[in-house]
Amino acid sequence: MASEAISSSIMIIGAVLGAAVLITAILPAIFSAGDTFGTVSSSAEQKLRTDFRIVNTYTAGGTTVQVWLKNVGNNRISIYDIQSSDVFIGYGSKYGRLGYNNDEVDGTFKYNLEPADGYWDIGETVEIFIKNTGMGEIGTNTVTFTFTLPNSVRRSVTFSKTG
């Protein structure tokens, strides 16, 4: 009888320890998967709420291009996202990526956003200005422009030079 009590006690202690080890191993994996799902759905929601349109374009040839974009989404966009954006421009057989630089360095873009409150708010228009594409004169009539935000939301337009 005493041996049965000892055997039962050892079995119960073993089962409790086994359950504790199993819970310790499985619960962090479950919480980690939940965090990953939450991050992915938050990122997808942000992409769905972010939208903008290209409302006007201008180039008279040379190396200067101006494009106006309007925020038509449900998110305001930080100026840091604008500064981290990619601008792609192509004409003729030339195509390149331009990064942000407010000092009008060749092969870069700058932007103008009023009011300067740190955000591209819903309904506001931002002007993208390229003084020198870094790829030479725009000799063709057709120019392709793409603006891509860091969250991969992008818009493209193909337009003709003026004049």
C-alpha positions as CSV (number, residue, x, y, z in Angstrom):
1,M,0.0,0.0,0.0
2,A,2.8,2.4,0.8
3,S,4.5,1.4,-2.4
4,E,1.4,2.3,-4.4
5,A,1.2,5.7,-2.7
6,I,4.8,6.4,-3.6
7,S,4.4,5.2,-7.2
8,S,1.3,7.3,-7.6
9,S,3.1,10.4,-6.1
10,I,6.0,9.9,-8.5
11,M,3.6,9.6,-11.5
12,I,1.7,12.7,-10.4
13,I,5.0,14.7,-9.9
14,G,6.3,13.5,-13.3
15,A,3.0,14.5,-15.0
16,V,3.0,17.9,-13.5
17,L,6.7,18.5,-14.4
18,G,6.0,17.3,-18.0
19,A,3.0,19.6,-18.3
20,A,5.1,22.5,-17.0
21,V,7.9,21.9,-19.5
22,L,5.4,21.6,-22.3
23,I,3.6,24.8,-21.4
24,T,7.0,26.6,-21.0
25,A,8.0,25.5,-24.5
26,I,4.6,26.1,-26.3
27,L,3.3,29.3,-24.8
28,P,6.1,31.6,-26.1
29,A,5.7,30.1,-29.6
30,I,2.0,30.9,-29.5
31,F,2.5,34.4,-28.3
32,S,5.2,35.0,-30.9
33,A,2.9,33.8,-33.6
34,G,0.2,36.2,-32.4
35,D,2.6,39.1,-32.3
36,T,3.7,38.3,-35.9
37,F,0.1,38.2,-37.1
38,G,-0.7,41.5,-35.4
39,T,2.4,43.1,-37.0
40,V,1.5,41.8,-40.5
41,S,-2.2,42.9,-40.2
42,S,-1.2,46.3,-38.9
43,S,1.2,46.8,-41.9
44,A,-1.5,45.6,-44.3
45,E,-4.0,48.0,-42.8
46,Q,-1.5,50.9,-43.1
47,K,-1.0,50.1,-46.8
48,L,-4.7,50.0,-47.4
49,R,-5.3,53.3,-45.7
50,T,-2.4,55.0,-47.6
51,D,-3.2,56.4,-51.1
52,F,-2.2,59.3,-53.2
53,R,-2.8,60.4,-56.8
54,I,-0.6,62.2,-59.4
55,V,-2.6,65.3,-60.2
56,N,-0.2,67.2,-62.5
57,T,3.1,67.0,-64.3
58,Y,5.4,69.4,-66.0
59,T,8.7,69.4,-68.0
60,A,9.7,71.7,-70.8
61,G,12.7,69.5,-71.6
62,G,16.1,70.3,-70.3
63,T,16.6,68.4,-67.0
64,T,13.8,69.9,-64.9
65,V,10.7,67.9,-63.9
66,Q,7.8,68.9,-61.6
67,V,5.1,66.5,-60.4
68,W,2.2,67.3,-58.0
69,L,0.8,64.5,-55.8
70,K,-2.4,64.7,-53.6
71,N,-2.9,62.6,-50.5
72,V,-6.3,60.9,-51.1
73,G,-6.0,58.1,-48.5
74,N,-7.1,57.8,-44.9
75,N,-3.6,58.3,-43.5
76,R,-1.5,61.3,-43.1
77,I,2.1,60.6,-44.3
78,S,5.2,61.7,-42.4
79,I,7.7,64.0,-44.1
80,Y,10.3,61.3,-43.2
81,D,8.3,58.8,-45.4
82,I,8.5,61.4,-48.2
83,Q,12.2,61.8,-47.7
84,S,12.7,58.0,-47.7
85,S,10.7,57.5,-50.9
86,D,12.0,56.5,-54.2
87,V,11.5,58.5,-57.4
88,F,12.0,56.6,-60.7
89,I,12.2,58.6,-63.9
90,G,12.8,57.5,-67.4
91,Y,12.9,59.0,-70.9
92,G,14.3,57.6,-74.1
93,S,16.7,54.8,-73.2
94,K,17.5,56.3,-69.8
95,Y,15.9,55.2,-66.5
96,G,17.1,55.9,-63.0
97,R,16.2,56.1,-59.3
98,L,16.5,59.4,-57.5
99,G,16.8,59.8,-53.8
100,Y,15.8,62.8,-51.6
101,N,18.2,65.8,-51.1
102,N,16.9,69.2,-50.3
103,D,20.0,70.9,-51.8
104,E,19.1,70.1,-55.4
105,V,22.1,67.8,-56.0
106,D,22.1,66.2,-59.5
107,G,20.2,63.0,-59.6
108,T,18.0,63.8,-56.5
109,F,14.6,65.2,-55.8
110,K,13.3,67.7,-53.3
111,Y,9.7,68.4,-52.3
112,N,7.5,71.4,-51.3
113,L,4.7,70.8,-48.8
114,E,2.7,73.6,-47.3
115,P,1.9,74.0,-44.4
116,A,5.2,72.6,-43.2
117,D,3.8,70.8,-40.1
118,G,5.8,67.6,-40.5
119,Y,3.0,65.6,-42.2
120,W,1.4,65.3,-45.7
121,D,-2.2,65.5,-44.5
122,I,-5.2,64.1,-46.2
123,G,-6.2,66.4,-49.1
124,E,-2.9,68.2,-49.2
125,T,-0.8,68.4,-52.4
126,V,3.0,67.9,-52.4
127,E,5.2,69.1,-55.2
128,I,8.1,66.9,-56.2
129,F,10.8,69.0,-57.9
130,I,13.8,67.5,-59.9
131,K,16.2,70.3,-61.0
132,N,18.6,67.9,-62.7
133,T,17.8,64.3,-63.3
134,G,21.5,63.4,-63.5
135,M,20.8,61.6,-66.8
136,G,21.2,64.4,-69.3
137,E,18.7,66.4,-71.3
138,I,15.1,65.2,-71.8
139,G,15.3,64.9,-75.5
140,T,12.2,62.7,-76.1
141,N,8.6,63.7,-75.8
142,T,7.6,61.0,-73.4
143,V,8.7,60.9,-69.7
144,T,7.8,58.1,-67.2
145,F,7.6,59.0,-63.5
146,T,7.1,56.7,-60.5
147,F,6.8,57.7,-56.8
148,T,7.1,54.9,-54.2
149,L,6.6,55.3,-50.5
150,P,8.6,53.2,-48.0
151,N,5.5,51.0,-47.4
152,S,5.6,50.1,-51.2
153,V,2.5,52.1,-52.2
154,R,3.4,53.6,-55.5
155,R,1.9,55.6,-58.4
156,S,3.2,56.0,-62.0
157,V,2.5,58.3,-64.8
158,T,3.7,58.7,-68.4
159,F,3.5,62.3,-69.7
160,S,4.7,64.4,-72.6
161,K,7.0,67.3,-72.3
162,T,5.5,70.8,-72.7
163,G,6.6,73.0,-75.6
